[in-house]
Amino acid sequence: MKSISRFINQQVDTRLTHRLKALLLGIILGVADSRADDPAEPAMPSLEPYLGHWEVDFSATESANEKLRFLYDVTLSEHKRRLANSQNGLGDTPFQAANDLQGLVNLGRLADQITRTAVLNIQLMDGILVAARDDNFSLRCAIGGAQTTVQSVGISQCHVQAKALVFSMAMPGGLRIEHRLILSKQQDRLSIATTLAADGVSQSFSVSRVFQPFEPGDPGFACRYTLGKGRVCQLNGTPDE
């Protein structure tokens, strides 16, 4: 009887040991899975180099109109190729191509409007990073707080990605706007890459403007509007008549 009892106890101990090992293994794998699903958030870069007054460097800045012409030609060529293969069911229709091209033109025109900033002032006020842009809306980001804001025109977010400070907005109708702020290694240039995308438009539109620091006491820019050229600015002086 004792031998049978000892045998039963051994079997019970063995089963409990296996169950305990399985339980511990499950806990370990569960912790590993939870860590994999919840990666550490990237650290917010030092904001000090971003702060201050910046003016556009025209020599390093892209032209929205030139970029639009380039993307239009590329997209038009792609549609022509697809239309040539439409008899095999591989292409799109002329109506789809026309809508896509018109959508690209609309993105380019909007990009030209929202990237005309010549001077910006970046400040940190009460935990809010504010990039005030002349002749444009300001970019805002709550530091250390909620980085998603629901606004009347859509949802805005800010986050850090690949050492860049990213402001993104989701607008009604499927329009998405992203501003990516990137400092140069020497921290003497600030690039703002603006990308627009929309539902139903095959090509996103991106344009980059480069800024350099300046002191507010400098003459800076003198700007005026003309019917023929739009907004005309000149460095360190007044625009030519």
C-alpha positions as CSV (number, residue, x, y, z in Angstrom):
1,M,0.0,0.0,0.0
2,K,2.8,2.4,0.9
3,S,4.5,1.7,-2.5
4,I,1.2,2.4,-4.3
5,S,0.7,5.6,-2.3
6,R,4.3,6.7,-3.0
7,F,3.8,6.0,-6.7
8,I,0.6,8.1,-6.8
9,N,2.2,11.0,-4.9
10,Q,5.1,10.9,-7.4
11,Q,2.7,11.0,-10.3
12,V,0.8,13.9,-8.7
13,D,4.1,15.8,-8.1
14,T,5.2,15.2,-11.7
15,R,1.9,16.5,-13.1
16,L,2.0,19.5,-10.8
17,T,5.6,20.1,-11.8
18,H,4.7,20.0,-15.5
19,R,1.7,22.3,-15.0
20,L,3.8,24.7,-13.0
21,K,6.5,24.8,-15.7
22,A,3.8,25.3,-18.4
23,L,2.3,28.1,-16.3
24,L,5.6,29.8,-15.8
25,L,6.4,29.4,-19.5
26,G,3.0,30.9,-20.4
27,I,3.7,33.9,-18.1
28,I,7.2,34.4,-19.6
29,L,5.8,34.2,-23.2
30,G,3.0,36.5,-22.2
31,V,5.3,39.1,-20.8
32,A,7.5,38.8,-23.9
33,D,4.5,39.2,-26.2
34,S,3.2,42.2,-24.3
35,R,6.6,43.9,-24.5
36,A,6.7,43.2,-28.3
37,D,3.2,44.7,-28.7
38,D,4.1,47.7,-26.6
39,P,7.4,49.1,-27.8
40,A,8.9,52.0,-25.9
41,E,7.9,55.4,-27.2
42,P,10.8,57.3,-28.8
43,A,12.2,60.0,-26.6
44,M,11.2,63.5,-27.4
45,P,14.2,65.3,-28.8
46,S,15.6,68.4,-27.1
47,L,13.4,71.2,-28.2
48,E,15.9,74.0,-27.4
49,P,17.5,73.9,-30.9
50,Y,14.0,74.3,-32.5
51,L,13.2,77.5,-30.6
52,G,13.6,81.0,-32.0
53,H,13.1,82.9,-35.2
54,W,13.6,81.3,-38.6
55,E,13.5,82.8,-42.1
56,V,13.3,80.9,-45.4
57,D,16.4,80.0,-47.3
58,F,15.2,80.4,-50.9
59,S,18.3,78.8,-52.4
60,A,17.5,75.5,-50.6
61,T,13.7,75.6,-50.9
62,E,11.6,73.7,-53.3
63,S,9.0,75.4,-55.5
64,A,5.5,74.0,-55.2
65,N,4.7,75.0,-58.8
66,E,7.7,73.3,-60.2
67,K,7.1,70.2,-58.1
68,L,3.5,70.1,-59.4
69,R,4.6,70.3,-63.0
70,F,7.0,67.4,-62.5
71,L,4.5,65.2,-60.6
72,Y,1.8,66.0,-63.2
73,D,4.0,64.8,-66.1
74,V,4.9,61.6,-64.2
75,T,1.3,60.8,-63.3
76,L,0.1,61.7,-66.8
77,S,2.6,59.3,-68.3
78,E,1.5,56.5,-66.0
79,H,-2.1,57.0,-66.9
80,K,-1.3,56.9,-70.6
81,R,0.5,53.6,-70.1
82,R,-2.5,52.2,-68.3
83,L,-5.0,53.5,-70.8
84,A,-2.9,51.9,-73.6
85,N,-3.4,48.5,-71.8
86,S,-7.1,49.1,-71.1
87,Q,-8.2,46.7,-73.8
88,N,-6.7,43.9,-71.7
89,G,-8.5,45.1,-68.6
90,L,-5.3,46.3,-67.0
91,G,-5.8,50.0,-67.3
92,D,-8.1,52.7,-66.0
93,T,-10.7,54.8,-67.8
94,P,-10.1,58.4,-69.2
95,F,-12.6,59.6,-66.6
96,Q,-10.6,58.1,-63.8
97,A,-7.4,59.5,-65.2
98,A,-8.9,63.0,-65.5
99,N,-10.2,62.9,-61.9
100,D,-6.9,61.7,-60.6
101,L,-4.9,64.5,-62.4
102,Q,-7.4,67.1,-61.2
103,G,-7.0,65.8,-57.7
104,L,-3.2,66.1,-58.0
105,V,-3.6,69.7,-59.2
106,N,-5.8,70.6,-56.3
107,L,-3.2,69.1,-53.8
108,G,-0.5,71.1,-55.5
109,R,-2.4,74.4,-55.3
110,L,-3.3,73.8,-51.6
111,A,0.3,72.9,-50.9
112,D,1.4,76.2,-52.4
113,Q,-1.1,78.0,-50.2
114,I,0.0,76.4,-46.9
115,T,3.7,76.5,-47.5
116,R,4.2,80.1,-48.3
117,T,5.6,80.9,-44.9
118,A,8.7,83.1,-45.1
119,V,9.2,83.7,-41.4
120,L,8.3,81.5,-38.4
121,N,8.7,81.8,-34.6
122,I,8.9,78.6,-32.5
123,Q,8.2,79.0,-28.8
124,L,7.5,76.7,-25.9
125,M,4.5,78.2,-23.9
126,D,3.0,76.4,-20.9
127,G,4.0,73.0,-22.2
128,I,2.8,73.7,-25.7
129,L,5.2,73.9,-28.6
130,V,3.9,76.6,-31.0
131,A,5.4,77.2,-34.4
132,A,3.9,80.5,-35.4
133,R,4.0,81.0,-39.2
134,D,3.5,84.3,-41.0
135,D,0.5,84.3,-43.4
136,N,-0.4,80.8,-42.2
137,F,-1.9,78.8,-39.3
138,S,0.3,77.9,-36.4
139,L,1.5,74.3,-35.7
140,R,0.9,73.2,-32.0
141,C,2.1,70.2,-30.0
142,A,1.4,69.4,-26.4
143,I,4.7,68.3,-24.8
144,G,4.3,65.5,-22.2
145,G,0.5,65.5,-22.6
146,A,-2.2,64.3,-25.0
147,Q,-0.7,64.4,-28.5
148,T,-4.0,64.0,-30.2
149,T,-6.4,67.0,-30.5
150,V,-9.9,66.9,-32.0
151,Q,-10.7,70.2,-33.8
152,S,-13.6,71.5,-35.7
153,V,-11.8,71.0,-38.9
154,G,-10.4,67.5,-38.1
155,I,-8.0,65.6,-35.9
156,S,-4.4,66.8,-35.4
157,Q,-1.5,64.8,-33.9
158,C,2.1,65.3,-33.2
159,H,4.8,62.7,-32.5
160,V,8.5,62.0,-32.9
161,Q,9.6,59.8,-35.8
162,A,13.2,59.2,-37.0
163,K,14.5,62.3,-35.1
164,A,11.8,64.5,-36.7
165,L,9.0,66.4,-35.1
166,V,5.9,65.5,-37.0
167,F,2.6,67.4,-37.1
168,S,-0.2,65.5,-38.9
169,M,-3.8,66.5,-39.6
170,A,-6.7,64.4,-40.8
171,M,-9.3,66.6,-42.5
172,P,-12.9,65.8,-43.6
173,G,-13.2,64.3,-47.0
174,G,-10.1,62.1,-46.7
175,L,-7.5,64.9,-46.9
176,R,-4.3,64.3,-44.8
177,I,-1.6,66.9,-44.2
178,E,1.8,66.2,-42.6
179,H,4.5,68.7,-41.6
180,R,7.8,67.1,-40.8
181,L,10.4,69.4,-39.0
182,I,14.0,68.2,-39.3
183,L,17.1,70.0,-37.9
184,S,20.4,69.7,-39.7
185,K,23.4,68.2,-37.9
186,Q,24.8,71.6,-37.3
187,Q,21.4,72.8,-36.1
188,D,21.7,75.9,-38.4
189,R,19.0,74.8,-40.9
190,L,15.4,73.7,-40.2
191,S,13.6,71.8,-43.0
192,I,9.8,71.6,-43.0
193,A,8.7,68.9,-45.4
194,T,4.9,69.2,-46.1
195,T,3.1,66.2,-47.6
196,L,-0.6,66.2,-48.7
197,A,-2.6,63.1,-49.6
198,A,-6.2,62.6,-50.4
199,D,-8.6,59.7,-51.0
200,G,-9.0,59.0,-54.7
201,V,-5.7,60.7,-55.6
202,S,-3.0,58.2,-56.6
203,Q,-0.1,60.5,-56.0
204,S,0.7,62.4,-52.7
205,F,2.2,65.8,-53.0
206,S,5.3,66.9,-51.0
207,V,7.3,70.1,-50.9
208,S,10.1,71.1,-48.6
209,R,11.1,74.6,-47.3
210,V,14.4,75.2,-45.6
211,F,14.8,77.9,-42.9
212,Q,17.8,79.5,-41.2
213,P,17.9,81.3,-37.9
214,F,17.9,85.1,-37.6
215,E,17.6,87.8,-35.0
216,P,14.3,89.7,-35.0
217,G,16.1,93.0,-35.0
218,D,17.5,92.3,-38.5
219,P,15.8,94.0,-41.4
220,G,14.7,90.5,-42.5
221,F,12.0,90.4,-45.2
222,A,9.9,93.1,-46.8
223,C,6.9,91.5,-48.6
224,R,4.0,92.8,-50.7
225,Y,1.3,91.3,-52.9
226,T,1.1,91.8,-56.6
227,L,-1.6,90.7,-59.0
228,G,0.9,89.2,-61.4
229,K,3.4,87.5,-59.1
230,G,1.4,87.1,-55.9
231,R,3.5,87.5,-52.7
232,V,6.9,89.0,-53.5
233,C,9.6,89.2,-50.8
234,Q,13.1,90.6,-50.7
235,L,15.9,90.1,-48.2
236,N,17.3,93.0,-46.2
237,G,15.4,95.7,-47.9
238,T,12.2,96.7,-49.6
239,P,10.8,95.0,-52.7
240,D,11.6,96.6,-56.0
241,E,8.8,98.6,-57.5
